[in-house]
Amino acid sequence: MSEESSVLAQIEEHRAKIDEIDKELVALLNKRAGHSLVIRGLKPGAHMGLYDPKREEEIFEKVDSYNDGPLYNENLREIYACILKVMKETPSV
């Protein structure tokens, strides 16, 4: 096997692993979304507004505390800001 074909095989291995991780991430994001939608439905009964900036900051702080890299905390905050934005725009089921 040539060096180039060995490198190509390694790339394919990593891509297959990324595909599996993406599959898991989609399942986890949907699971997270389900809990968020339940909370959204419960908030009026607790006299809570739908948007809670304090809770968002708590989420960012927790995510920061879970981070061992190689992503920077700022990168994860950007990703989570997008997740939270999408959740705000997701219609209730």
N, CA, C and O atoms as a MOPAC input file, in Angstrom:
PM7 MOZYME 1SCF
protein

 N      0.86100 1    -1.18600 1     0.00000 1
 C      0.00000 1     0.00000 1     0.00000 1
 C      0.90000 1     1.24000 1     0.00000 1
 O      1.82400 1     1.36000 1     0.80400 1
 N      0.60400 1     2.14500 1    -0.91700 1
 C      1.41800 1     3.35800 1    -0.98900 1
 C      1.11100 1     4.27500 1     0.19000 1
 O      0.09500 1     4.13000 1     0.87100 1
 N      2.01500 1     5.21700 1     0.40700 1
 C      1.79500 1     6.17500 1     1.50500 1
 C      0.50800 1     6.96000 1     1.27200 1
 O     -0.25400 1     7.20900 1     2.20600 1
 N      0.27100 1     7.34600 1     0.02400 1
 C     -0.93600 1     8.12000 1    -0.28400 1
 C     -2.20000 1     7.31000 1     0.00100 1
 O     -3.14700 1     7.83500 1     0.58700 1
 N     -2.22800 1     6.05200 1    -0.40000 1
 C     -3.42800 1     5.25100 1    -0.14300 1
 C     -3.58800 1     4.96600 1     1.35000 1
 O     -4.71100 1     4.83800 1     1.83900 1
 N     -2.47500 1     4.86800 1     2.07600 1
 C     -2.53700 1     4.69900 1     3.52600 1
 C     -3.14800 1     5.94600 1     4.18100 1
 O     -3.98500 1     5.84400 1     5.07800 1
 N     -2.71900 1     7.10500 1     3.72200 1
 C     -3.25800 1     8.36300 1     4.25800 1
 C     -4.74200 1     8.48400 1     3.91000 1
 O     -5.54500 1     8.87900 1     4.75500 1
 N     -5.10600 1     8.14900 1     2.68100 1
 C     -6.51300 1     8.20200 1     2.27400 1
 C     -7.36000 1     7.25300 1     3.12100 1
 O     -8.48700 1     7.58600 1     3.49000 1
 N     -6.82300 1     6.07700 1     3.42600 1
 C     -7.54400 1     5.11800 1     4.27300 1
 C     -7.73900 1     5.68700 1     5.68200 1
 O     -8.79700 1     5.51200 1     6.28500 1
 N     -6.71400 1     6.36800 1     6.20000 1
 C     -6.83800 1     6.98600 1     7.52400 1
 C     -7.89800 1     8.08000 1     7.51400 1
 O     -8.68900 1     8.19700 1     8.45000 1
 N     -7.90900 1     8.88100 1     6.44900 1
 C     -8.91400 1     9.94500 1     6.33200 1
 C    -10.31200 1     9.32500 1     6.34000 1
 O    -11.20400 1     9.81000 1     7.03600 1
 N    -10.49800 1     8.26600 1     5.57600 1
 C    -11.80600 1     7.60300 1     5.52700 1
 C    -12.20400 1     7.04100 1     6.88900 1
 O    -13.37400 1     7.10500 1     7.26800 1
 N    -11.23900 1     6.49100 1     7.62500 1
 C    -11.51100 1     5.99900 1     8.97500 1
 C    -12.02600 1     7.12100 1     9.87200 1
 O    -13.02100 1     6.96000 1    10.57900 1
 N    -11.33800 1     8.25400 1     9.83200 1
 C    -11.74200 1     9.39100 1    10.66900 1
 C    -13.09600 1     9.94300 1    10.22200 1
 O    -13.91600 1    10.33600 1    11.05200 1
 N    -13.32200 1     9.96900 1     8.93000 1
 C    -14.62800 1    10.44000 1     8.44000 1
 C    -15.75300 1     9.52700 1     8.88700 1
 O    -16.83900 1     9.99700 1     9.22800 1
 N    -15.50300 1     8.22900 1     8.88800 1
 C    -16.51900 1     7.28300 1     9.36300 1
 C    -16.81200 1     7.52100 1    10.84100 1
 O    -17.96600 1     7.45700 1    11.26300 1
 N    -15.77300 1     7.79500 1    11.62800 1
 C    -15.96700 1     8.08600 1    13.05500 1
 C    -16.74500 1     9.38500 1    13.23800 1
 O    -17.61000 1     9.47700 1    14.10900 1
 N    -16.43900 1    10.38500 1    12.41800 1
 C    -17.17000 1    11.66000 1    12.47800 1
 C    -18.63600 1    11.43500 1    12.13100 1
 O    -19.52200 1    12.00100 1    12.77100 1
 N    -18.89700 1    10.60400 1    11.11400 1
 C    -20.28700 1    10.30200 1    10.75300 1
 C    -21.04100 1     9.67500 1    11.91700 1
 O    -22.19900 1    10.01600 1    12.15700 1
 N    -20.40200 1     8.76400 1    12.64100 1
 C    -21.02700 1     8.13900 1    13.80900 1
 C    -21.27200 1     9.17000 1    14.91500 1
 O    -22.33100 1     9.17000 1    15.54300 1
 N    -20.30400 1    10.03600 1    15.14800 1
 C    -20.45500 1    11.08100 1    16.16200 1
 C    -21.58400 1    12.01800 1    15.77500 1
 O    -22.38600 1    12.40800 1    16.62400 1
 N    -21.65600 1    12.38600 1    14.49000 1
 C    -22.74800 1    13.25800 1    14.02800 1
 C    -24.10700 1    12.61300 1    14.27400 1
 O    -25.06000 1    13.28400 1    14.67000 1
 N    -24.18700 1    11.31600 1    14.03900 1
 C    -25.44100 1    10.58400 1    14.28400 1
 C    -25.82100 1    10.69100 1    15.76600 1
 O    -26.97800 1    10.94100 1    16.10400 1
 N    -24.83600 1    10.49900 1    16.63800 1
 C    -25.07600 1    10.62100 1    18.07800 1
 C    -25.45900 1    12.04900 1    18.46400 1
 O    -26.36000 1    12.26000 1    19.27500 1
 N    -24.76300 1    13.03100 1    17.87400 1
 C    -25.06300 1    14.43300 1    18.18300 1
 C    -26.49200 1    14.79200 1    17.79600 1
 O    -27.18700 1    15.47500 1    18.54900 1
 N    -26.93400 1    14.33800 1    16.62800 1
 C    -28.30200 1    14.62900 1    16.19700 1
 C    -29.30100 1    14.03000 1    17.18300 1
 O    -30.26700 1    14.68700 1    17.57000 1
 N    -29.06800 1    12.79000 1    17.58800 1
 C    -29.96500 1    12.15500 1    18.55500 1
 C    -29.97100 1    12.92400 1    19.87700 1
 O    -31.03100 1    13.14100 1    20.46500 1
 N    -28.79300 1    13.33500 1    20.34400 1
 C    -28.70700 1    14.08000 1    21.60500 1
 C    -29.34300 1    15.46100 1    21.49800 1
 O    -30.00700 1    15.90900 1    22.43300 1
 N    -29.14600 1    16.14100 1    20.36700 1
 C    -29.76200 1    17.45600 1    20.18500 1
 C    -31.28900 1    17.34900 1    20.17100 1
 O    -31.97900 1    18.20600 1    20.72400 1
 N    -31.80800 1    16.30600 1    19.54500 1
 C    -33.25300 1    16.11400 1    19.54100 1
 C    -33.77200 1    15.75700 1    20.92700 1
 O    -34.85900 1    16.18900 1    21.31100 1
 N    -33.01200 1    14.98000 1    21.67500 1
 C    -33.38200 1    14.64500 1    23.05400 1
 C    -33.40000 1    15.91700 1    23.90700 1
 O    -34.31700 1    16.13300 1    24.70000 1
 N    -32.38200 1    16.74600 1    23.73200 1
 C    -32.30000 1    18.02400 1    24.44900 1
 C    -33.48700 1    18.91700 1    24.07800 1
 O    -34.09300 1    19.55000 1    24.94200 1
 N    -33.80700 1    18.95700 1    22.78500 1
 C    -34.92400 1    19.77000 1    22.30300 1
 C    -36.23900 1    19.31500 1    22.93200 1
 O    -37.08100 1    20.14100 1    23.28400 1
 N    -36.41200 1    18.01500 1    23.06900 1
 C    -37.63600 1    17.50800 1    23.68900 1
 C    -37.79800 1    18.01800 1    25.11000 1
 O    -38.89100 1    18.42500 1    25.50400 1
 N    -36.72500 1    18.00100 1    25.88000 1
 C    -36.79000 1    18.50700 1    27.25800 1
 C    -37.04700 1    20.01600 1    27.27000 1
 O    -37.80300 1    20.51100 1    28.10600 1
 N    -36.42300 1    20.74200 1    26.35100 1
 C    -36.63800 1    22.19200 1    26.27500 1
 C    -38.09700 1    22.51700 1    25.97000 1
 O    -38.66700 1    23.44900 1    26.53600 1
 N    -38.69100 1    21.74100 1    25.07200 1
 C    -40.09500 1    21.99000 1    24.72400 1
 C    -41.02200 1    21.67000 1    25.89200 1
 O    -42.02600 1    22.35600 1    26.08500 1
 N    -40.70500 1    20.65200 1    26.66400 1
 C    -41.50300 1    20.34300 1    27.85400 1
 C    -41.39200 1    21.50100 1    28.85100 1
 O    -42.39500 1    21.94800 1    29.40600 1
 N    -40.17100 1    21.97800 1    29.07100 1
 C    -39.96400 1    23.10100 1    29.99300 1
 C    -40.74500 1    24.31700 1    29.51100 1
 O    -41.39300 1    25.00100 1    30.30400 1
 N    -40.68000 1    24.58500 1    28.20000 1
 C    -41.42400 1    25.72800 1    27.65100 1
 C    -42.91000 1    25.61000 1    27.97600 1
 O    -43.55400 1    26.60300 1    28.31400 1
 N    -43.45100 1    24.40700 1    27.87600 1
 C    -44.86900 1    24.20300 1    28.18900 1
 C    -45.18800 1    24.36400 1    29.66400 1
 O    -46.30600 1    24.73500 1    30.02000 1
 N    -44.22300 1    24.09100 1    30.52200 1
 C    -44.43700 1    24.18700 1    31.97000 1
 C    -44.25700 1    25.59900 1    32.51800 1
 O    -44.82500 1    25.93500 1    33.55800 1
 N    -43.47800 1    26.42200 1    31.83700 1
 C    -43.13500 1    27.74600 1    32.36600 1
 C    -44.34300 1    28.62100 1    32.69700 1
 O    -44.34300 1    29.25500 1    33.75200 1
 N    -45.37600 1    28.68600 1    31.84700 1
 C    -46.51700 1    29.53700 1    32.21900 1
 C    -47.14900 1    29.13600 1    33.55100 1
 O    -47.60700 1    30.00200 1    34.29700 1
 N    -47.18100 1    27.84600 1    33.86100 1
 C    -47.72900 1    27.38300 1    35.13500 1
 C    -46.89600 1    27.80700 1    36.32700 1
 O    -47.39000 1    27.85200 1    37.45400 1
 N    -45.63700 1    28.11800 1    36.08400 1
 C    -44.74200 1    28.58900 1    37.14700 1
 C    -44.57800 1    30.10400 1    37.09000 1
 O    -43.73900 1    30.67500 1    37.78600 1
 N    -45.39700 1    30.75400 1    36.24500 1
 C    -45.34300 1    32.21200 1    36.06800 1
 C    -43.94700 1    32.66200 1    35.65700 1
 O    -43.43400 1    33.67200 1    36.13900 1
 N    -43.34800 1    31.89700 1    34.76100 1
 C    -42.01500 1    32.22600 1    34.25100 1
 C    -42.13800 1    32.66700 1    32.80000 1
 O    -42.95100 1    32.14100 1    32.03900 1
 N    -41.31500 1    33.64300 1    32.43300 1
 C    -41.26100 1    34.05400 1    31.03800 1
 C    -40.54900 1    32.99000 1    30.22100 1
 O    -39.82000 1    32.15900 1    30.76300 1
 N    -40.76700 1    33.02200 1    28.90100 1
 C    -40.14800 1    32.01500 1    28.04300 1
 C    -38.64900 1    32.22200 1    27.92300 1
 O    -37.90000 1    31.25000 1    27.82700 1
 N    -38.19300 1    33.47700 1    27.92600 1
 C    -36.76800 1    33.75800 1    27.79600 1
 C    -36.17800 1    34.04800 1    29.16500 1
 O    -36.70000 1    34.87500 1    29.91200 1
 N    -35.08700 1    33.36300 1    29.49000 1
 C    -34.44700 1    33.51400 1    30.79200 1
 C    -32.94400 1    33.71100 1    30.59300 1
 O    -32.19300 1    32.73800 1    30.52800 1
 N    -32.49900 1    34.98800 1    30.49400 1
 C    -31.07700 1    35.23800 1    30.24700 1
 C    -30.17500 1    34.67500 1    31.34600 1
 O    -29.03900 1    34.28500 1    31.07400 1
 N    -30.67300 1    34.63100 1    32.58300 1
 C    -29.87900 1    34.07500 1    33.68400 1
 C    -29.62800 1    32.58700 1    33.43900 1
 O    -28.51700 1    32.10200 1    33.65400 1
 N    -30.64400 1    31.87000 1    32.99400 1
 C    -30.49300 1    30.44200 1    32.71000 1
 C    -29.51700 1    30.23000 1    31.54700 1
 O    -28.70200 1    29.30800 1    31.57700 1
 N    -29.60400 1    31.07900 1    30.53200 1
 C    -28.67100 1    30.95400 1    29.41000 1
 C    -27.22900 1    31.11000 1    29.88100 1
 O    -26.35200 1    30.36100 1    29.45100 1
 N    -26.98100 1    32.06500 1    30.75100 1
 C    -25.62400 1    32.25500 1    31.26300 1
 C    -25.19500 1    31.04300 1    32.08200 1
 O    -24.03500 1    30.63700 1    32.02000 1
 N    -26.12100 1    30.45700 1    32.85300 1
 C    -25.81000 1    29.24000 1    33.60200 1
 C    -25.40400 1    28.11200 1    32.64800 1
 O    -24.46000 1    27.37000 1    32.91800 1
 N    -26.12200 1    27.99400 1    31.54100 1
 C    -25.80000 1    26.96200 1    30.54600 1
 C    -24.39700 1    27.18900 1    30.01400 1
 O    -23.60100 1    26.25300 1    29.94300 1
 N    -24.08100 1    28.43700 1    29.63500 1
 C    -22.74800 1    28.74400 1    29.10900 1
 C    -21.66700 1    28.41300 1    30.13800 1
 O    -20.63000 1    27.85000 1    29.78900 1
 N    -21.90600 1    28.76000 1    31.39700 1
 C    -20.92200 1    28.48500 1    32.44000 1
 C    -20.72200 1    26.98600 1    32.64500 1
 O    -19.59400 1    26.52900 1    32.82900 1
 N    -21.81100 1    26.22200 1    32.61200 1
 C    -21.69900 1    24.76700 1    32.75500 1
 C    -20.93500 1    24.17100 1    31.58000 1
 O    -20.06000 1    23.32500 1    31.76300 1
 N    -21.27200 1    24.61600 1    30.37500 1
 C    -20.58300 1    24.10300 1    29.18900 1
 C    -19.08900 1    24.41200 1    29.29200 1
 O    -18.25200 1    23.55800 1    29.00100 1
 N    -18.76200 1    25.62900 1    29.70600 1
 C    -17.34800 1    25.98500 1    29.90900 1
 C    -16.68300 1    25.00600 1    30.87900 1
 O    -15.55200 1    24.57700 1    30.65000 1
 N    -17.37700 1    24.65600 1    31.95200 1
 C    -16.78800 1    23.78600 1    32.97600 1
 C    -16.60600 1    22.35600 1    32.46900 1
 O    -15.77500 1    21.62000 1    33.00300 1
 N    -17.35900 1    21.95100 1    31.45700 1
 C    -17.23700 1    20.59900 1    30.89800 1
 C    -16.12200 1    20.50700 1    29.86200 1
 O    -15.73800 1    19.40800 1    29.46100 1
 N    -15.60900 1    21.63700 1    29.43300 1
 C    -14.71400 1    21.68300 1    28.27400 1
 C    -13.26800 1    21.31900 1    28.62300 1
 O    -12.62700 1    21.96500 1    29.45200 1
 N    -12.78000 1    20.27400 1    27.97100 1
 C    -11.37000 1    19.88600 1    28.09000 1
 C    -10.61600 1    20.12000 1    26.78300 1
 O     -9.48500 1    19.65700 1    26.63600 1
 N    -11.23100 1    20.83900 1    25.82400 1
 C    -10.58200 1    21.12900 1    24.55300 1
 C    -10.65700 1    19.96200 1    23.59600 1
 O    -11.10800 1    18.88000 1    23.97300 1
 N    -10.23500 1    20.15800 1    22.39800 1
 C     -9.44300 1    21.25400 1    21.87200 1
 C    -10.24500 1    22.51100 1    21.51400 1
 O     -9.65300 1    23.53900 1    21.18300 1
 N    -11.58300 1    22.44800 1    21.57400 1
 C    -12.35900 1    23.66300 1    21.31100 1
 C    -12.17300 1    24.64600 1    22.46500 1
 O    -12.05100 1    24.24700 1    23.62300 1
 N    -12.15400 1    25.91700 1    22.13700 1
 C    -12.10200 1    26.96200 1    23.15500 1
 C    -13.49900 1    27.19600 1    23.70500 1
 O    -14.48900 1    26.91700 1    23.02800 1
 N    -13.58600 1    27.70500 1    24.92900 1
 C    -14.88400 1    28.01800 1    25.52300 1
 C    -15.69400 1    28.94200 1    24.63000 1
 O    -16.90900 1    28.78700 1    24.51200 1
 N    -15.02100 1    29.91000 1    23.99500 1
 C    -15.72800 1    30.85100 1    23.11300 1
 C    -16.37600 1    30.10100 1    21.94600 1
 O    -17.47700 1    30.44700 1    21.52000 1
 N    -15.68700 1    29.06800 1    21.42800 1
 C    -16.25100 1    28.26600 1    20.34100 1
 C    -17.51200 1    27.55100 1    20.80900 1
 O    -18.52200 1    27.53700 1    20.10500 1
 N    -17.45400 1    26.96300 1    21.99100 1
 C    -18.61000 1    26.24800 1    22.51300 1
 C    -19.76400 1    27.19500 1    22.81800 1
 O    -20.92700 1    26.85600 1    22.59900 1
 N    -19.44000 1    28.37900 1    23.32200 1
 C    -20.49900 1    29.36500 1    23.57200 1
 C    -21.19600 1    29.74900 1    22.27100 1
 O    -22.41400 1    29.92600 1    22.24100 1
 N    -20.42100 1    29.87700 1    21.19900 1
 C    -21.00400 1    30.20700 1    19.89900 1
 C    -21.94000 1    29.08300 1    19.43200 1
 O    -23.04300 1    29.34300 1    18.95000 1
 N    -21.49100 1    27.85100 1    19.57900 1
 C    -22.31500 1    26.69900 1    19.19600 1
 C    -23.59200 1    26.66400 1    20.03900 1
 O    -24.68700 1    26.48000 1    19.50700 1
 N    -23.44700 1    26.84200 1    21.34700 1
 C    -24.61900 1    26.80100 1    22.22700 1
 C    -25.54700 1    27.98800 1    22.01000 1
 O    -26.76200 1    27.85200 1    22.15700 1
 N    -25.00800 1    29.13400 1    21.66700 1
 C    -25.86900 1    30.28200 1    21.34700 1
 C    -26.75400 1    29.93400 1    20.15900 1
 O    -27.93100 1    30.29400 1    20.13400 1
 N    -26.19700 1    29.23700 1    19.17700 1
 C    -26.98700 1    28.80000 1    18.01500 1
 C    -28.04500 1    27.78100 1    18.43400 1
 O    -29.19200 1    27.86000 1    17.99200 1
 N    -27.66800 1    26.83200 1    19.27600 1
 C    -28.63000 1    25.82800 1    19.74500 1
 C    -29.78700 1    26.52100 1    20.46400 1
 O    -30.95200 1    26.21100 1    20.21400 1
 N    -29.46600 1    27.45100 1    21.34900 1
 C    -30.51000 1    28.14300 1    22.11400 1
 C    -31.38900 1    28.99300 1    21.20300 1
 O    -32.60100 1    29.07100 1    21.40600 1
 N    -30.78500 1    29.63000 1    20.20100 1
 C    -31.55300 1    30.43200 1    19.24000 1
 C    -32.53600 1    29.54600 1    18.48000 1
 O    -33.70600 1    29.89500 1    18.32300 1
 N    -32.05800 1    28.41500 1    18.01600 1
 C    -32.92300 1    27.48400 1    17.27600 1
 C    -34.06100 1    27.00700 1    18.16700 1
 O    -35.20000 1    26.89900 1    17.71400 1
 N    -33.76400 1    26.72500 1    19.42000 1
 C    -34.81200 1    26.25800 1    20.33300 1
 C    -35.88900 1    27.31800 1    20.54200 1
 O    -37.07300 1    26.99400 1    20.64000 1
 N    -35.48000 1    28.57900 1    20.61100 1
 C    -36.46700 1    29.65900 1    20.76800 1
 C    -37.37700 1    29.73700 1    19.56400 1
 O    -38.54100 1    30.12100 1    19.67900 1
 N    -36.84600 1    29.37100 1    18.39900 1
 C    -37.61000 1    29.46500 1    17.14600 1
 C    -38.38300 1    28.18500 1    16.82500 1
 O    -39.20300 1    28.16900 1    15.90700 1
 N    -38.12300 1    27.11700 1    17.57600 1
 C    -38.78500 1    25.83800 1    17.31600 1
 C    -40.21900 1    25.89300 1    17.82500 1
 O    -40.46300 1    26.19900 1    18.99300 1
 N    -41.16800 1    25.59200 1    16.93700 1
 C    -42.56300 1    25.60900 1    17.40000 1
 C    -42.82800 1    24.49100 1    18.40600 1
 O    -42.23500 1    23.41500 1    18.32500 1
 N    -43.70700 1    24.75400 1    19.33600 1
 C    -44.09500 1    23.71900 1    20.29900 1
 C    -44.84600 1    22.61200 1    19.57100 1
 O    -45.57900 1    22.85100 1    18.61200 1
 N    -44.63800 1    21.40600 1    20.05500 1
 C    -45.27900 1    20.24300 1    19.40400 1
 C    -46.62600 1    19.98700 1    20.03400 1
 O    -47.32700 1    19.05800 1    19.63400 1

